[in-house]
Amino acid sequence: MAAKAALLAVMATFLLAAPTAMSSKRQGFRVTMIRTETAINYTRAAYSSRQRLSILAARLDAAAGASTETPLQHDGGGGAYNMEFSIGTPPLNLLALADTGSDLVWVKCGDCTSCTPQGSKSYYPDMSSSFSNITCSDPLCAALQGPGNQCSDSGAECDYLYRYGSSTDAHHYTQGFLGSETVTLGSDAVPGIGFGCTTMSEGGFGTGSGLVGLGRGQLSLVRQLQVGSFSYCLPSDPSKKSPLLFGSGALTGDGVQSTPLLQTRDTFYTVNLQGISIGSVTTAGTNIVFDSGTTLTLLADPVYTAAKNAILSQTALPQADHSSDGYEACFVATENDISGAAPKMVLHFDGADMDLPVDNYFRDMGDGSMCWVVQSSPAGGLSIVGNIMQMNYNIRHDIDNFVLSFQPANCDTV
């Protein structure tokens, strides 16, 4: 028993500590993420979450060969997370949007006068001794399938046009050429990471210098690091940093639960939600995506309407009106009021139950009212667990074993 306890202690210490040595099989890396806004504007969060939903739904439709007319312009605000890392030799410190809903890692390159966002740092490949072009024969170039991707006549440069919606969307994309670089994560310099050297971009990419794809595809950073998994712990205080751990073993200790990732061909982290308990009511289920880039949780009908009605019927407080921003269950209340009056909300997955703190589904609007931060999904039935609902949980994405695990935690103190 003592030996087992000692082993668990060692595993837990390893999970939280930044690795200092490399081996032939990479074990783990630690970086930090910080919200693009230190205080959540819930009007912007509603807008950006709905636009993010449109983008993800359009990408699913495109992967399935369907067409879509969904508008995809999106401002990227309202509570997404930037990842802190360095690129090149000497290393250039950057912030880039952390995105579990896409694969390509890219940064603004050169002057990038036709890039969004303006005002953030750019990387210059000719100022780094470790940069090299990725050629057309490289597997990463082959992974960039889609219209607009092509190779130079010599085959020495793999050019790309990477869209964040349907193939007809002209307003949310990044364009450039693939390169290989040394990326520094915490104290570890990792050579040979493929990335997009972006010379043109348009759309909502927050306030940083690019985007770090954390999806399940070959181009994503987690795949390229060959660690098999990553995890994060999102604090309830939006001004605090969040640890982002690549590899480093499984979650340990009390309260760890796991549910299978659906083995779909898309890049998303999709699980089976069997139903939602809200007080005495349990809804039907649906497939649902865990997504760090979406702030609110969005549910497709009939799940959304059943859940909303259960909140309204079981919360004995005067109602407030924030319907213009899509919040349909709001109450005149303080945080203390809502903690005592709101029904308990539990997400039931295959083999796992996420018993949510009230803060994960009710938020203070700043005007004396509290709103249920779950909204209706208008985009073809896609449902998303947003990052507010994931707060104060260790969330682990195991892409090698097709498992998503979670564990209650005080992420403000990690």
C-alpha positions in Angstrom: 0.0 0.0 0.0 2.8 2.4 0.9 4.6 1.6 -2.4 1.4 2.3 -4.3 0.9 5.7 -2.5 4.5 6.6 -3.3 4.0 5.8 -7.0 0.8 7.9 -7.2 2.6 10.8 -5.6 5.5 10.6 -8.1 3.0 10.5 -11.0 1.1 13.5 -9.7 4.3 15.5 -9.2 5.4 14.6 -12.8 2.0 15.8 -14.2 2.4 19.2 -12.6 6.1 19.8 -13.1 7.8 21.0 -16.3 10.1 18.3 -17.7 13.7 19.1 -17.8 15.1 16.3 -19.9 14.3 14.9 -23.3 14.4 11.2 -24.3 13.9 9.2 -27.4 10.2 9.1 -26.5 9.0 12.5 -25.5 7.2 12.3 -22.1 5.7 15.7 -21.5 5.8 19.5 -21.9 4.1 22.3 -19.9 3.1 25.7 -21.2 0.5 28.2 -20.0 -2.6 29.7 -21.5 -4.3 33.0 -20.7 -7.7 34.4 -21.8 -7.7 36.9 -24.6 -9.9 39.0 -22.3 -9.2 39.3 -18.6 -12.9 39.8 -17.9 -15.6 38.1 -19.9 -18.0 40.3 -21.8 -21.1 38.1 -22.0 -22.6 40.0 -24.9 -19.5 39.4 -27.0 -19.2 35.9 -25.6 -22.7 35.1 -26.9 -21.9 36.5 -30.4 -18.5 34.8 -30.7 -19.8 31.5 -29.4 -22.5 31.4 -32.0 -20.1 32.3 -34.8 -17.6 29.7 -33.5 -20.5 27.2 -33.7 -21.1 28.2 -37.3 -17.5 27.6 -38.2 -17.3 24.2 -36.6 -20.6 23.1 -38.1 -19.5 24.3 -41.5 -16.2 22.4 -41.2 -18.1 19.2 -40.3 -20.4 19.7 -43.4 -17.4 20.3 -45.6 -15.7 17.1 -44.3 -18.9 15.2 -45.1 -19.1 16.7 -48.6 -22.1 18.8 -47.8 -22.5 22.5 -48.8 -23.4 25.3 -46.4 -24.4 28.9 -46.7 -23.7 29.7 -43.0 -22.0 33.2 -42.5 -18.7 32.6 -40.9 -17.2 36.0 -40.1 -16.2 36.0 -36.5 -14.5 38.4 -34.2 -12.7 35.8 -32.0 -13.5 37.7 -28.8 -15.5 36.8 -25.7 -13.2 34.5 -23.8 -10.9 32.3 -25.9 -7.5 31.3 -24.7 -4.0 32.3 -26.0 -1.1 29.9 -25.6 2.4 31.2 -24.6 5.3 29.6 -26.5 8.5 30.6 -28.4 9.6 29.8 -32.0 12.9 30.0 -33.8 16.5 30.4 -32.9 17.0 32.7 -31.1 13.5 32.1 -29.7 10.8 34.7 -30.3 8.1 34.7 -27.5 4.6 34.7 -28.9 1.0 34.4 -28.0 -1.3 32.4 -30.3 -4.9 31.3 -30.0 -5.2 27.7 -28.6 -7.8 25.9 -30.7 -9.0 22.3 -30.0 -11.3 22.7 -33.1 -8.5 22.8 -35.8 -5.1 21.2 -36.6 -2.8 23.7 -38.3 -0.2 25.5 -36.2 0.5 28.9 -37.8 2.1 32.3 -37.0 2.2 35.6 -38.8 5.3 35.8 -40.9 7.2 38.9 -42.2 5.4 42.2 -42.3 2.1 40.4 -42.9 0.3 43.7 -43.8 -2.7 41.7 -45.0 -3.0 39.7 -41.8 -5.4 39.8 -38.8 -4.9 40.7 -36.1 -2.7 43.7 -36.7 -0.5 45.0 -34.0 0.8 41.6 -32.7 4.3 40.3 -33.2 5.4 38.6 -36.4 8.0 35.9 -36.9 10.7 36.4 -39.6 12.0 33.1 -40.9 15.2 34.7 -42.3 16.1 35.8 -38.8 16.1 32.2 -37.4 18.9 29.8 -37.9 16.6 26.8 -37.3 14.0 27.5 -40.0 13.6 25.3 -43.1 11.0 24.9 -45.8 8.7 21.9 -45.8 8.7 20.4 -49.2 5.9 18.9 -51.3 7.0 15.4 -50.5 6.6 15.8 -46.8 3.6 14.0 -45.2 2.5 17.3 -43.5 2.1 18.9 -46.9 0.0 15.9 -48.0 -2.2 16.4 -44.9 -3.1 19.9 -46.1 -5.8 18.7 -48.5 -8.3 21.1 -49.9 -8.7 23.8 -52.6 -6.1 26.4 -52.8 -3.2 24.2 -51.6 -0.5 23.7 -54.1 3.3 23.2 -54.5 5.9 25.3 -56.2 7.2 24.2 -59.5 10.4 22.9 -57.9 8.5 21.1 -55.1 10.6 22.9 -52.6 7.7 24.9 -51.0 4.3 23.7 -49.8 1.8 26.5 -50.1 -1.5 26.5 -48.4 -4.9 28.1 -48.1 -6.4 26.9 -44.8 -10.1 27.8 -44.3 -11.9 27.8 -41.0 -15.3 27.1 -42.4 -16.7 25.9 -45.7 -14.7 26.0 -48.9 -16.9 29.0 -50.1 -16.1 31.2 -47.1 -14.0 34.1 -48.2 -13.5 35.8 -44.8 -12.0 33.3 -42.4 -8.7 31.8 -43.5 -4.9 31.7 -43.3 -2.6 31.5 -46.3 1.1 31.0 -46.6 3.7 28.2 -46.8 4.7 25.4 -44.5 8.0 25.5 -42.6 9.8 23.5 -39.9 11.1 25.2 -36.8 12.2 24.8 -33.2 9.3 25.5 -30.9 10.1 26.1 -27.2 7.5 24.9 -24.8 8.3 26.0 -21.2 11.9 25.1 -20.8 12.0 22.5 -23.6 13.1 23.3 -27.2 11.5 20.9 -29.6 13.0 20.9 -33.1 11.3 19.9 -36.4 7.7 21.2 -35.7 5.8 21.9 -38.9 3.9 25.1 -38.9 2.2 27.6 -41.3 4.2 30.7 -42.1 1.2 32.9 -42.8 1.5 35.9 -45.2 -2.2 36.6 -45.5 -5.1 36.0 -43.1 -8.6 37.2 -42.3 -11.0 36.4 -39.5 -11.2 36.3 -35.8 -8.0 35.1 -34.3 -8.0 37.0 -31.0 -5.2 39.3 -30.2 -2.1 37.1 -30.7 0.2 36.2 -33.5 -1.5 33.2 -34.9 -3.2 29.9 -33.9 -2.1 26.6 -32.3 -4.1 23.7 -33.6 -4.8 21.1 -30.9 -7.1 18.9 -32.8 -6.9 15.2 -33.6 -5.4 15.5 -37.1 -1.8 15.0 -38.3 -0.9 18.7 -38.5 -1.9 19.5 -34.8 0.8 20.3 -32.2 -0.2 17.4 -30.0 0.2 14.9 -32.9 3.6 16.4 -33.9 4.9 16.2 -30.3 4.1 12.5 -30.3 2.9 12.5 -26.7 -0.5 11.1 -27.3 -2.5 13.4 -25.1 -2.9 16.8 -23.5 -4.7 18.3 -20.6 -5.6 21.7 -19.2 -7.2 23.2 -16.1 -9.2 26.3 -16.8 -9.5 28.7 -13.8 -12.8 30.4 -12.9 -10.9 33.7 -12.5 -10.4 34.8 -16.2 -7.4 36.9 -15.2 -5.4 33.8 -14.1 -3.2 31.7 -16.3 -4.1 28.1 -17.1 -1.6 25.2 -17.3 -1.6 23.3 -20.6 0.2 19.9 -20.3 1.2 17.8 -23.3 1.6 14.1 -22.3 2.8 13.6 -18.7 0.7 10.6 -17.9 -2.9 10.1 -16.9 -4.9 12.0 -14.3 -4.5 10.6 -10.8 -6.2 10.8 -7.5 -9.9 11.1 -6.5 -12.7 12.0 -8.8 -11.2 11.0 -12.2 -13.9 9.9 -14.7 -13.5 8.9 -18.3 -15.7 8.6 -21.4 -14.8 7.3 -24.9 -14.0 9.8 -27.7 -16.1 8.9 -30.7 -13.8 7.6 -33.4 -14.9 10.0 -36.1 -12.8 11.2 -39.0 -13.0 14.9 -38.1 -10.6 16.8 -35.8 -13.0 17.4 -33.0 -13.2 15.9 -29.5 -16.7 14.4 -29.6 -18.3 12.3 -26.9 -21.7 10.8 -26.4 -23.8 12.8 -24.0 -26.5 10.4 -22.8 -28.6 13.1 -21.1 -28.6 16.1 -18.8 -30.1 16.0 -15.3 -31.4 19.4 -14.1 -33.0 19.0 -10.7 -35.7 16.4 -11.1 -35.7 16.4 -15.0 -33.5 14.4 -17.3 -33.2 15.3 -20.9 -32.5 13.2 -24.0 -28.9 12.8 -25.2 -26.8 13.9 -28.1 -23.3 13.8 -29.4 -21.3 16.8 -28.1 -17.9 18.4 -28.7 -15.6 19.6 -26.0 -14.1 22.8 -27.3 -11.7 25.2 -25.6 -12.4 28.0 -28.2 -16.1 28.3 -27.5 -17.0 30.2 -24.4 -20.7 29.3 -23.9 -22.2 25.8 -24.0 -24.5 25.3 -27.0 -27.1 22.6 -27.2 -29.2 21.4 -30.1 -32.9 20.7 -29.8 -34.7 18.9 -28.3 -32.0 18.8 -25.6 -31.8 22.6 -25.3 -35.5 23.3 -24.9 -36.0 20.5 -22.4 -33.0 21.8 -20.3 -34.0 25.4 -20.5 -37.6 24.6 -19.4 -36.2 22.6 -16.5 -34.1 25.6 -15.4 -37.0 28.0 -15.6 -39.5 25.7 -13.8 -37.2 24.8 -10.9 -35.6 28.2 -10.2 -37.9 30.2 -7.8 -36.5 33.7 -8.5 -37.9 36.7 -10.5 -36.9 36.5 -14.2 -34.6 39.0 -16.0 -34.5 39.6 -19.7 -31.3 39.1 -21.7 -33.0 37.4 -24.6 -31.5 39.9 -27.1 -28.1 38.3 -26.4 -29.5 34.7 -26.6 -29.8 34.1 -22.8 -33.2 32.7 -22.2 -33.0 31.7 -18.6 -32.0 34.8 -16.5 -33.0 35.8 -13.0 -32.8 38.9 -10.8 -30.3 37.5 -8.3 -26.9 37.6 -6.7 -24.4 34.8 -6.8 -25.5 33.7 -3.3 -29.1 33.8 -4.4 -28.5 31.6 -7.4 -26.4 29.1 -5.5 -29.3 28.4 -3.2 -32.1 28.5 -5.8 -30.7 26.9 -9.0 -31.3 23.2 -9.6 -28.3 20.9 -9.8 -27.0 20.3 -13.4 -25.2 17.0 -14.2 -23.9 15.9 -17.6 -24.2 12.2 -18.1 -21.7 10.7 -20.6 -20.9 7.1 -21.4 -19.5 5.8 -18.2 -19.0 9.3 -16.6 -21.1 12.0 -14.8 -19.9 15.6 -14.7 -21.6 17.1 -11.6 -21.2 20.8 -12.3 -20.6 23.6 -9.8 -23.3 26.4 -10.2 -20.5 28.8 -11.4 -20.1 26.6 -14.5 -23.6 27.2 -15.7 -24.8 30.5 -14.1 -22.9 33.7 -14.5 -23.2 37.3 -13.2 -24.2 39.7 -16.0 -23.1 42.7 -14.0 -26.5 44.3 -13.7 -28.0 42.5 -10.8 -29.0 39.5 -12.8 -27.6 35.9 -13.2 -28.0 34.0 -16.5 -27.8 30.4 -17.5 -24.8 30.4 -19.9 -26.2 27.8 -22.2 -27.7 28.8 -25.5 -29.5 27.1 -28.4 -27.5 25.7 -31.3 -28.8 26.9 -34.6 -26.2 25.2 -36.7 -27.4 21.8 -38.0 -27.6 20.1 -34.6 -24.0 20.5 -33.4 -23.7 20.7 -29.6 -20.6 22.1 -27.7 -19.4 22.0 -24.1 -17.8 25.5 -23.9 -14.9 26.6 -21.8 -17.0 28.1 -19.0 -18.6 24.8 -18.3 -15.1 23.1 -18.3 -13.7 25.5 -15.6 -12.3 24.0 -12.4 -11.8 20.6 -14.0 -8.7 18.9 -15.2 -9.7 17.9 -18.7 -7.5 15.4 -20.5 -7.7 14.5 -24.2 -6.1 11.1 -25.0 -6.0 10.9 -28.7 -4.1 7.6 -28.8 -6.6 5.7 -26.7 -9.7 7.7 -27.7 -10.6 8.7 -24.2 -11.6 12.0 -22.6 -11.1 12.3 -18.8 -12.1 14.9 -16.3 -11.4 15.5 -12.6 -12.8 18.3 -10.3 -10.0 20.7 -9.3 -9.3 24.2 -8.0 -7.8 25.5 -11.2 -7.3 29.0 -9.7 -4.5 27.7 -7.5 -2.8 25.3 -10.0 
